[in-house]
Amino acid sequence: MKKTKNPNKILNKQLKEICSKVVKQRDNYTCVKCKTTYPEGSRALTCSHFWSSTKWPTKWDLDNLDTLCLGCHTQAEHDKQGWYMSYKLEQLGPALYAEMEIRANQIAKWSQHEKELMLEQLEAKYEQSN
C-alpha cells in the first residue's frame, strides 16, 4: 500500500524553500558575513536561522533569516552569542531584536490556513522581485 504524503509536511517544505529563495534574493546572493557573492542557485549559500528553526513562531520570519555561505554558517552556528548576535542587533535594532527574542521563545503553532497564506505572500514577494 502506497503511503500518502502528509499535506502539512509538504507545506512546511514549500515554506522552507520559498523562504530560502526570498532571503537569498533579498541579500543579493551574498553572504552577510564575508560579503562573498555567489551565482543564483549556488549550493554554497545557506539560509540561516538566528533563532533556531525549531522555534515555530520565528521559523519563517524573514527578520530571523540571513544568507550565509557554508563556512560562515558553520562559524555562526557556533558563535550565536558573538558575531551573529552583534550582527542581528545591528540589523534589527535593540527593540525589534528583543521582540523577536520573546516571540522565538513563545509556544505557538501555525494553522494550515496561516501557512497557506504565508506561502502565497512569500511566493508573490519572490515573483515581484524577479
C-alpha distance (Angstrom), angle and dihedral (degrees) to the residues before:
residue distance angle dihedral
M1 . . .
K2 3.80 . .
K3 3.79 114.5 .
T4 3.81 114.5 -129.1
K5 3.77 117.3 -131.2
N6 3.78 118.5 -111.2
P7 3.84 106.7 -111.5
N8 3.81 89.9 -147.6
K9 3.81 92.0 56.8
I10 3.80 90.5 47.5
L11 3.81 90.7 51.5
N12 3.83 91.7 47.4
K13 3.82 89.6 52.7
Q14 3.81 91.6 48.5
L15 3.81 90.5 50.6
K16 3.80 91.3 49.5
E17 3.81 91.5 50.9
I18 3.81 96.5 46.6
C19 3.82 92.3 44.9
S20 3.79 89.3 53.2
K21 3.80 91.4 50.3
V22 3.82 93.6 46.8
V23 3.82 93.8 47.6
K24 3.81 94.7 47.0
Q25 3.79 89.8 47.5
R26 3.83 91.2 47.4
D27 3.80 90.2 51.8
N28 3.83 91.8 46.6
Y29 3.82 91.9 -116.4
T30 3.80 87.7 -68.2
C31 3.80 127.5 132.1
V32 3.81 106.0 -115.9
K33 3.80 90.8 -144.5
C34 3.82 108.0 44.3
K35 3.84 94.4 20.0
T36 3.82 93.1 -132.3
T37 3.80 112.4 152.9
Y38 3.79 120.2 -143.3
P39 3.81 131.3 -170.0
E40 3.80 117.0 -93.0
G41 3.81 109.2 -86.7
S42 3.81 94.4 26.0
R43 3.78 113.1 151.8
A44 3.82 88.2 -147.2
L45 3.81 90.1 80.3
T46 3.77 125.1 75.1
C47 3.77 134.1 -171.4
S48 3.80 104.8 -123.7
H49 3.80 126.1 -156.7
F50 3.80 112.9 -145.4
W51 3.79 90.5 -164.8
S52 3.79 106.2 42.4
S53 3.79 120.7 -87.4
T54 3.81 86.0 -123.8
K55 3.81 88.4 70.1
W56 3.80 100.1 88.3
P57 3.83 99.4 -164.5
T58 3.83 91.3 63.9
K59 3.82 100.1 24.3
W60 3.82 94.6 109.5
D61 3.81 98.6 22.2
L62 3.80 107.2 126.3
D63 3.82 90.5 -146.7
N64 3.81 87.5 62.7
L65 3.81 93.8 51.8
D66 3.79 130.7 80.0
T67 3.79 136.8 174.3
L68 3.80 112.0 -114.3
C69 3.78 131.2 167.4
L70 3.80 115.7 -121.4
G71 3.81 94.4 -98.3
C72 3.79 95.2 47.4
H73 3.81 91.1 43.8
T74 3.80 90.3 56.5
Q75 3.82 90.6 49.1
A76 3.81 93.1 45.5
E77 3.81 92.5 51.4
H78 3.80 88.9 57.5
D79 3.81 93.9 42.5
K80 3.83 105.8 47.2
Q81 3.81 90.0 137.1
G82 3.80 93.9 48.2
W83 3.81 129.1 40.4
Y84 3.80 96.1 -4.0
M85 3.81 93.8 51.8
S86 3.81 91.1 47.9
Y87 3.80 90.0 49.4
K88 3.82 93.1 49.9
L89 3.81 92.2 47.0
E90 3.80 90.1 52.2
Q91 3.81 93.2 43.0
L92 3.81 96.9 46.8
G93 3.78 102.8 25.1
P94 3.82 121.9 -126.4
A95 3.83 96.4 -78.3
L96 3.82 97.3 51.6
Y97 3.82 90.8 40.0
A98 3.82 90.0 55.4
E99 3.82 91.3 46.0
M100 3.81 91.5 50.1
E101 3.80 91.6 47.7
I102 3.80 90.9 53.8
R103 3.81 92.3 46.0
A104 3.82 92.4 47.1
N105 3.79 89.8 57.3
Q106 3.78 97.3 48.0
I107 3.76 122.8 100.6
A108 3.77 109.6 -115.2
K109 3.76 142.1 143.4
W110 3.77 130.4 -154.8
S111 3.79 117.4 -129.5
Q112 3.79 119.6 -131.4
H113 3.81 88.8 -109.7
E114 3.83 93.1 51.0
K115 3.80 90.5 50.4
E116 3.80 91.9 49.2
L117 3.83 90.7 51.2
M118 3.79 91.3 47.6
L119 3.81 90.6 50.0
E120 3.82 91.2 51.3
Q121 3.82 91.5 49.4
L122 3.80 93.8 47.9
E123 3.81 93.0 46.8
A124 3.82 89.9 50.7
K125 3.81 90.6 48.8
Y126 3.80 91.3 50.7
E127 3.81 93.7 46.9
Q128 3.80 91.8 46.2
S129 3.80 90.9 56.4
N130 3.81 94.4 46.2
